[in-house]
Amino acid sequence: MKIEQMVCFQKVVQCKSFTKAANELYTTQPSVSKTIDAMEKELGRQLFLRTSRGVELTDFGQRVCNDVRVILRIIDSWQEAEPDGLPHQEVHIQSTSTMCNFLSADFLTRCRKRRPGIDIMLHECRRAEVVREMLGKGINIGIVPLREENAADTAAILEVVKKNHWDSCALLRDHKTIFVSAKEPLASKETVTTSDLKNLALSTYSIAGDENWLLYSKYFRAGGAYRRHSKESILSFVAQGKCATIFPKITSQYESMIRSGLIVPLDVQGLDMGSVTFQLIHPVGNALREAELVITNELKRYFKELMAQSN
């Protein structure tokens, strides 16, 4: 029995659906079905009952579920174990500016206390360039955001990950939200609808293919765009009350202007802007140095705790 099979099995149990489990694991429904079929064949017993409402555990499946939960918990404890005699090392992480800013605000401070012998170096680039930069610079740890609305881009990134036989796991699913100035009247309005956005200008990145502009500009004031080259510049305009912007909610919360209350997230009734899943990617086996393995486990632990707090 492989660990990957147990992880897949547990995800199906949680989602009560092969399709939803596949989405969570960033794979296909046939792949999940094949994995479960292989488990049932190996065990010689049926694990799930397929019904019109989804899937349900058989009695034997419930027994396996209880054991798998314990096994995966034990494996997590192995990963969290303190290494012995770890020499002072540098660990490099490649990601987007948003994630690098987020990690700088809290994760790095935490790691300095927990792992004083490891220096973490963050390298910024655009989302589509994370894998290429890792390959070009020999960086073994990357965090890449995958957007639900850009299936082709996500598939291309995951295909390169698969081609290189790297490990890939979801660290965080961060829902996007609209940020406005705390001085904006809508910030204190009890219920905000899409019609309220017509009085706001939208600030996005200056690149022509900016996804937020392409997807959401229709809800905002026509001709009132602020196209900027950096996130800091965008948020500066938002703080001044000139416009609104759209970013993932959790990974933007540590920006100084948001922490100080100059900018606030805005919930809009009837407008689901989707989410961004930040995926941790890295080589497997002996390709990771001990310090890199420690940091990948620290990242998993950190985001697991973060998601537990946010829920």
Disulfide bonds with the S-S distance in Angstrom:
none
